[in-house]
Amino acid sequence: MKARTFGAAALAVLSIAVGACERSDVNGMGSNTPNEDAPPQLDLIGVIDCSVGGWGWVSGGSDIRNGAPDVSTYEVVVGFYDDDRRLGDKRTWIRDVDPGESARFETHVWLNDDATAMTSCEVVTINRWSVRLQR
């Protein structure tokens, strides 16, 4: 029984890894989970808010609206910049977003002395997975 469970899990990981080889770009954002009918990049709503906190911390946040027909989990990668120089990036997860519903995400990263040089931040990657596929 354990061998079958492991085999099914390995197959699921392999299918995710093979699917992750594809990459699409929409509106300057990438995705390793492309969807021609409902690209995950179009699920970003609003402008990303960037802020510099104390002690070298910076933050970025916005909202995601699930444009897929299934409950979905998102991986969002935010890049932090000093003009054209990327200072760092941070990924965050938004889990179990119902179809048509919105969820807020916030990500924080420590840039030490570079934090005061940050001039902008942007979402560089949005990946979306159906929760149905994860269970």
N, CA and C of each residue as an Amber inpcrd file, in Angstrom:
protein
   405
   0.8250000  -1.1960000   0.0000000   0.0000000   0.0000000   0.0000000
   0.8600000   1.2470000   0.0000000   1.9190000   1.2790000   0.7900000
   2.7850000   2.4440000   0.8340000   3.4530000   2.6870000  -0.5130000
   3.7900000   1.6390000  -1.2310000   4.4370000   1.8110000  -2.5310000
   3.4960000   2.5130000  -3.5070000   2.2130000   2.1810000  -3.5080000
   1.2530000   2.8340000  -4.3930000   1.0840000   4.2970000  -4.0190000
   1.0150000   4.5790000  -2.7370000   0.8710000   5.9600000  -2.2910000
   2.0820000   6.7680000  -2.7140000   3.2690000   6.2170000  -2.5170000
   4.4730000   6.9140000  -2.9210000   4.5030000   7.0990000  -4.4280000
   4.1090000   6.0780000  -5.1840000   4.1010000   6.1720000  -6.6410000
   3.1600000   7.2590000  -7.1240000   1.9700000   7.3510000  -6.5400000
   1.0120000   8.3830000  -6.9280000   1.5440000   9.7680000  -6.5690000
   2.1760000   9.8600000  -5.3980000   2.7340000  11.1540000  -4.9890000
   3.8780000  11.5490000  -5.9210000   4.7260000  10.5910000  -6.2730000
   5.8340000  10.8890000  -7.1840000   5.3130000  11.3190000  -8.5460000
   4.2540000  10.6740000  -9.0290000   3.6510000  11.0460000 -10.3030000
   3.0800000  12.4600000 -10.2400000   2.4460000  12.8110000  -9.1310000
   1.8900000  14.1580000  -8.9690000   3.0040000  15.2030000  -8.9690000
   4.1080000  14.9140000  -8.2740000   5.2370000  15.8410000  -8.2510000
   5.8440000  15.9620000  -9.6390000   5.9790000  14.8490000 -10.3410000
   6.5320000  14.8660000 -11.6890000   5.6560000  15.6790000 -12.6280000
   4.3380000  15.5230000 -12.5580000   3.4530000  16.2730000 -13.4430000
   3.4980000  17.7650000 -13.1290000   3.6420000  18.1240000 -11.8620000
   3.7750000  19.5370000 -11.4920000   5.0980000  20.0710000 -12.0170000
   6.1810000  19.2990000 -11.8680000   7.4910000  19.7400000 -12.3260000
   7.5160000  19.9040000 -13.8440000   6.9080000  18.9850000 -14.5720000
   6.8620000  19.0940000 -16.0310000   6.0400000  20.3000000 -16.4400000
   4.9070000  20.5250000 -15.7850000   4.0820000  21.6860000 -16.0850000
   4.7840000  22.9840000 -15.7500000   5.6980000  22.9380000 -14.7750000
   6.3990000  24.1500000 -14.3570000   7.4570000  24.5720000 -15.3630000
   7.7400000  23.7290000 -16.3630000   8.7300000  24.0900000 -17.3720000
   8.1980000  25.1750000 -18.3050000   6.9030000  25.2580000 -18.4820000
   6.3230000  26.2940000 -19.3100000   6.3490000  27.6030000 -18.5430000
   6.5540000  28.6950000 -19.2550000   6.5300000  30.0120000 -18.6290000
   5.8220000  30.9600000 -19.5830000   4.9740000  31.7800000 -19.0250000
   4.2950000  32.7800000 -19.8370000   4.5260000  34.1470000 -19.2160000
   4.4610000  35.1710000 -20.0330000   4.5770000  36.5390000 -19.5550000
   3.3490000  37.3180000 -20.0040000   2.7030000  37.9830000 -19.0580000
   1.5380000  38.8240000 -19.3230000   1.7040000  40.0890000 -18.4890000
   1.5740000  41.2240000 -19.1200000   1.6840000  42.5200000 -18.4300000
   2.9880000  42.6640000 -17.6430000   4.0770000  42.0950000 -18.1730000
   5.3750000  42.2100000 -17.5150000   5.5890000  41.2770000 -16.3480000
   4.6090000  40.3920000 -16.0830000   4.7320000  39.4190000 -14.9870000
   4.8200000  38.0200000 -15.5810000   5.6210000  37.1820000 -14.9690000
   5.7610000  35.8140000 -15.4240000   4.8690000  34.8690000 -14.6570000
   4.7200000  33.6610000 -15.2110000   4.0080000  32.5870000 -14.5230000
   4.5500000  31.2550000 -15.0110000   4.7500000  30.3470000 -14.0740000
   5.1250000  28.9740000 -14.4060000   3.9000000  28.0750000 -14.4470000
   2.7170000  28.6570000 -14.2490000   1.4560000  27.9240000 -14.3300000
   0.5570000  28.6240000 -15.3540000   0.9820000  28.6480000 -16.6290000
   0.2230000  29.4030000 -17.6250000  -1.1700000  28.8340000 -17.8480000
  -2.0850000  29.7140000 -18.2100000  -3.4570000  29.3310000 -18.5200000
  -3.9320000  30.3000000 -19.5930000  -4.1400000  29.8000000 -20.8050000
  -4.5250000  30.6710000 -21.9150000  -5.8760000  31.3340000 -21.6900000
  -6.8140000  30.6180000 -21.0880000  -8.1630000  31.1530000 -20.8870000
  -8.2360000  32.1620000 -19.7420000  -7.4760000  31.9260000 -18.6870000
  -7.5120000  32.8050000 -17.5120000  -6.1070000  32.9030000 -16.9240000
  -5.2260000  33.7150000 -17.5410000  -3.8500000  33.8180000 -17.0280000
  -3.8210000  34.2970000 -15.5750000  -3.0210000  33.6620000 -14.7290000
  -2.9730000  34.0680000 -13.3240000  -2.4860000  35.5020000 -13.1390000
  -1.6970000  36.0140000 -14.0780000  -1.2040000  37.3860000 -13.9620000
  -2.3490000  38.3990000 -13.9930000  -3.4580000  38.0620000 -14.6670000
  -4.5960000  38.9720000 -14.7330000  -5.4030000  38.9860000 -13.4370000
  -5.0630000  38.0990000 -12.4930000  -5.7560000  38.0570000 -11.2060000
  -5.2650000  39.1340000 -10.2350000  -4.1340000  39.7740000 -10.5530000
  -3.6490000  40.8770000  -9.7240000  -4.5590000  42.0810000  -9.9470000
  -5.1150000  42.6140000  -8.8620000  -5.9750000  43.7910000  -8.9900000
  -5.3670000  44.9320000  -8.1910000  -5.4550000  46.0910000  -8.7460000
  -4.9100000  47.2530000  -8.0580000  -3.4130000  47.3700000  -8.2580000
  -2.8780000  48.4210000  -7.7040000  -1.4500000  48.7120000  -7.7780000
  -0.7890000  48.1590000  -6.5260000   0.4020000  47.6370000  -6.6820000
   1.1150000  47.1240000  -5.5160000   1.6270000  48.2870000  -4.6750000
   1.3930000  48.1970000  -3.3750000   1.8490000  49.2090000  -2.4200000
   3.2300000  48.8090000  -1.9190000   4.1590000  49.7560000  -1.9460000
   5.5130000  49.5200000  -1.4490000   5.7840000  50.4520000  -0.2790000
   6.4940000  49.9540000   0.7030000   6.8510000  50.8230000   1.8260000
   8.1730000  50.3760000   2.4350000   8.8640000  51.3450000   3.0110000
  10.1150000  51.0960000   3.7080000   9.8250000  51.2280000   5.1900000
  10.1450000  50.1960000   5.9320000   9.9530000  50.2290000   7.3760000
  11.2720000  50.5020000   8.0750000  11.3060000  50.2270000   9.3290000
  12.5220000  50.4230000  10.1040000  13.4330000  49.2100000  10.0730000
  14.6720000  49.4070000  10.4660000  15.6410000  48.3340000  10.6450000
  15.9210000  47.5300000   9.3830000  15.7530000  48.1350000   8.1970000
  16.0910000  47.4600000   6.9450000  14.9800000  46.6420000   6.3210000
  13.7540000  46.7680000   6.8270000  12.6300000  46.0060000   6.2930000
  11.8770000  46.8120000   5.2360000  11.4450000  46.1270000   4.1680000
  10.5770000  46.7210000   3.1480000   9.3760000  45.8040000   2.9600000
   8.2820000  46.3740000   2.4440000   7.0460000  45.6160000   2.2820000
   6.4270000  45.9140000   0.9260000   5.6620000  44.9570000   0.4390000
   4.8750000  45.1420000  -0.7710000   3.6040000  44.3420000  -0.6480000
   2.5000000  44.9040000  -1.1250000   1.2320000  44.1850000  -1.0180000
   0.2240000  44.6780000  -2.0290000  -0.7440000  43.8390000  -2.2950000
  -1.8410000  44.1720000  -3.2060000  -2.9480000  43.1420000  -3.0010000
  -3.8310000  43.0360000  -3.9830000  -4.9440000  42.0970000  -3.9140000
  -4.9450000  41.1710000  -5.1230000  -5.4270000  39.9680000  -4.8970000
  -5.6020000  38.9560000  -5.9320000  -7.0890000  38.6290000  -5.9960000
  -7.6440000  38.5580000  -7.2150000  -9.0170000  38.0770000  -7.3940000
  -8.9400000  36.8020000  -8.2330000  -9.4580000  35.7200000  -7.7010000
  -9.3770000  34.4180000  -8.3660000 -10.2330000  34.4170000  -9.6350000
  -9.5720000  34.3550000 -10.7920000 -10.2560000  34.3060000 -12.0780000
 -10.4510000  32.8970000 -12.6080000 -10.0820000  31.9010000 -11.8230000
 -10.2280000  30.5030000 -12.2330000 -11.5540000  29.9380000 -11.7060000
 -12.0220000  28.8470000 -12.3080000 -13.2870000  28.2590000 -11.8590000
 -13.1840000  27.4160000 -10.5930000 -11.9660000  27.2110000 -10.0920000
 -11.7530000  26.3790000  -8.9040000 -11.1800000  27.2090000  -7.7580000
 -11.3500000  26.7250000  -6.5450000 -10.6490000  27.2980000  -5.4010000
  -9.1580000  27.1670000  -5.7040000  -8.4030000  28.2420000  -5.4940000
  -7.0040000  28.2520000  -5.9260000  -6.0660000  28.7350000  -4.8360000
  -4.8160000  28.2890000  -4.9580000  -3.7200000  28.7530000  -4.1320000
  -2.7500000  29.4890000  -5.0420000  -2.2460000  30.6340000  -4.5650000
  -1.3440000  31.4690000  -5.3450000   0.0230000  31.5450000  -4.6980000
   1.0390000  31.6280000  -5.5380000   2.3940000  31.9820000  -5.1340000
   2.6980000  33.2950000  -5.8520000   3.0310000  34.3320000  -5.0940000
   3.3260000  35.6420000  -5.6660000   4.7530000  36.0140000  -5.2750000
   5.5480000  36.4190000  -6.2700000   6.9110000  36.8710000  -6.0230000
   6.9670000  38.3700000  -6.2850000   7.4000000  39.1210000  -5.2700000
   7.5250000  40.5750000  -5.3690000   9.0090000  40.9160000  -5.4090000
   9.3930000  41.7420000  -6.3960000  10.7650000  42.2250000  -6.5070000
  10.8580000  43.6510000  -5.9810000  11.9390000  43.9620000  -5.2980000
  12.1840000  45.2870000  -4.7320000  13.3750000  45.8980000  -5.4450000
  13.2410000  47.1630000  -5.8700000  14.2180000  47.7830000  -6.7630000
  14.7130000  49.1330000  -6.2800000  15.9310000  49.4600000  -6.6920000
  16.5090000  50.7960000  -6.6350000  16.6810000  51.1800000  -8.1010000
  15.7230000  51.9120000  -8.6260000  15.6400000  52.1920000 -10.0630000
  15.6280000  50.8630000 -10.8130000  16.6800000  50.5380000 -11.5650000
  16.6960000  49.2950000 -12.3520000  17.4370000  48.1580000 -11.6630000
  17.9930000  48.4070000 -10.4980000  18.7640000  47.3810000  -9.7780000
  17.8480000  46.6400000  -8.8130000  17.7820000  45.3280000  -8.9840000
  16.9600000  44.5090000  -8.0920000  17.7000000  44.3010000  -6.7800000
  17.0810000  44.7640000  -5.7100000  17.6860000  44.6640000  -4.3860000
  17.4040000  43.3180000  -3.7290000  16.2750000  42.7400000  -4.0660000
  15.8810000  41.4720000  -3.4730000  14.4630000  41.1440000  -3.8710000
  14.0410000  39.9750000  -3.4960000  12.6630000  39.5790000  -3.7740000
  12.1830000  38.6510000  -2.6710000  10.8740000  38.4860000  -2.6460000
  10.2570000  37.6480000  -1.6100000   9.0100000  37.0100000  -2.1850000
   8.8190000  35.7540000  -1.8880000   7.6050000  35.0510000  -2.3240000
   6.6610000  34.9190000  -1.1480000   5.3800000  34.9370000  -1.4680000
   4.3570000  34.7600000  -0.4460000   3.2590000  33.8870000  -1.0250000
   2.4830000  33.2730000  -0.1520000   1.4220000  32.3560000  -0.5610000
   0.0680000  32.8940000  -0.1130000  -0.9210000  32.7450000  -0.9770000
  -2.3100000  33.0580000  -0.6460000  -3.0750000  31.7680000  -0.8890000
  -3.6080000  31.2100000   0.1510000  -4.2190000  29.8720000   0.0520000
  -5.7460000  29.9400000   0.0360000  -6.3360000  28.9880000  -0.7170000
  -7.7740000  28.7230000  -0.7020000  -8.6350000  29.9460000  -1.0320000
  -8.3670000  30.5690000  -2.1860000  -9.1690000  31.6990000  -2.6370000
 -10.2940000  31.1510000  -3.5210000 -11.5350000  31.4210000  -3.1300000
 -12.6910000  30.9400000  -3.8870000 -12.7920000  31.6460000  -5.2350000
 -13.3980000  30.9910000  -6.2370000 -13.5820000  31.6270000  -7.5440000
 -14.3120000  32.9610000  -7.4110000 -13.7730000  33.9990000  -8.0590000
 -14.3890000  35.3210000  -8.0340000 -14.1220000  36.1210000  -6.7740000
 -13.5290000  35.5060000  -5.7590000 -13.2490000  36.1970000  -4.4940000
 -11.8720000  36.8440000  -4.5300000 -11.6940000  37.8570000  -3.6750000
 -10.4220000  38.5690000  -3.5750000  -9.7480000  38.2720000  -2.2400000
  -8.4270000  38.3590000  -2.2570000  -7.6490000  38.1830000  -1.0290000
  -6.4660000  39.1360000  -1.0740000  -6.1050000  39.6660000   0.0730000
  -4.9770000  40.5910000   0.1980000  -3.7140000  39.7930000   0.4870000
  -2.5990000  40.2130000  -0.0990000  -1.3170000  39.6270000   0.2690000
  -0.3540000  40.7420000   0.6600000   0.4940000  40.4320000   1.5900000
   1.5640000  41.3240000   2.0450000   2.8250000  40.4870000   2.1420000
   3.9230000  41.0390000   1.6750000   5.1950000  40.3480000   1.8080000
   6.2210000  41.3260000   2.3550000   7.1110000  40.8050000   3.1720000
   8.1150000  41.6360000   3.8360000   9.4770000  40.9790000   3.6600000
  10.4760000  41.7890000   3.3930000  11.8270000  41.2500000   3.2430000
  12.8180000  42.2100000   3.8910000  13.8610000  41.6610000   4.4560000
  14.8990000  42.4560000   5.0990000  15.9920000  42.7320000   4.0830000
  16.2270000  44.0010000   3.7630000  17.2590000  44.3990000   2.8010000
  18.4410000  45.0890000   3.4620000  18.4420000  45.1420000   4.7850000
  19.5260000  45.7650000   5.5440000  19.7080000  47.2110000   5.0800000
  20.9360000  47.6040000   4.7340000  21.2080000  48.9940000   4.3460000
  20.5790000  49.3700000   3.0100000  20.2880000  48.4040000   2.1490000
  19.6780000  48.6810000   0.8470000  18.2280000  49.1420000   0.9720000
  17.6130000  48.9480000   2.1120000  16.1970000  49.3100000   2.2700000
  15.9580000  50.7840000   1.9820000  16.8390000  51.6410000   2.4260000
  16.6410000  53.0720000   2.2030000  16.8200000  53.4560000   0.7420000
  17.4360000  52.5900000  -0.0630000  17.6310000  52.8580000  -1.4910000
  16.4360000  52.3920000  -2.3340000  15.5000000  51.6480000  -1.7390000
  14.3780000  51.1200000  -2.5170000  13.5420000  52.2690000  -3.0960000
  13.2990000  52.1880000  -4.4040000  12.4740000  53.1950000  -5.0760000
  11.1550000  52.6200000  -5.5680000  11.0800000  51.2880000  -5.7260000
   9.8390000  50.6820000  -6.2200000   9.8210000  49.1920000  -5.9140000
   8.6430000  48.6240000  -6.0710000   8.5010000  47.1740000  -6.0000000
   7.4520000  46.7680000  -7.0250000   7.5100000  45.5320000  -7.4560000
   6.5340000  45.0410000  -8.4320000   6.3940000  43.5340000  -8.3180000
   5.2370000  43.0530000  -8.7400000   5.0190000  41.6110000  -8.8050000
   5.7460000  41.1080000 -10.0440000   6.6380000  40.1510000  -9.8670000
   7.3890000  39.6180000 -11.0020000   6.8690000  38.2580000 -11.4560000
   6.2310000  37.5210000 -10.5470000   5.6990000  36.1960000 -10.8890000
   4.4230000  35.9320000 -10.1080000   3.4280000  35.3680000 -10.7970000
   2.2150000  34.8810000 -10.1380000   1.9500000  33.4690000 -10.6500000
   1.9290000  32.5180000  -9.7320000   1.5680000  31.1370000 -10.0580000
   0.2700000  30.7980000  -9.3450000  -0.5830000  30.0190000 -10.0170000
  -1.8840000  29.6480000  -9.4400000  -2.1010000  28.1540000  -9.6450000
  -2.5130000  27.4990000  -8.5630000  -2.8320000  26.0730000  -8.6160000
  -4.2450000  25.8510000  -8.0980000  -4.9390000  24.9560000  -8.7420000
  -6.2690000  24.5660000  -8.2780000  -6.1140000  23.7500000  -7.0020000
  -6.8830000  24.0780000  -5.9940000  -6.8440000  23.3200000  -4.7450000
  -7.3020000  21.8920000  -5.0000000  -8.1990000  21.7310000  -5.9640000
  -8.6930000  20.3950000  -6.3140000  -7.5430000  19.4850000  -6.7150000
  -6.5160000  20.0250000  -7.3930000  -5.3580000  19.2280000  -7.8100000
  -4.4460000  18.9000000  -6.6530000  -4.5110000  19.6760000  -5.5790000
  -3.6010000  19.4830000  -4.4530000  -4.1090000  18.4560000  -3.4570000
  -5.3610000  18.1530000  -3.4700000  -5.9240000  17.2460000  -2.4570000
  -5.9260000  15.8240000  -2.8900000
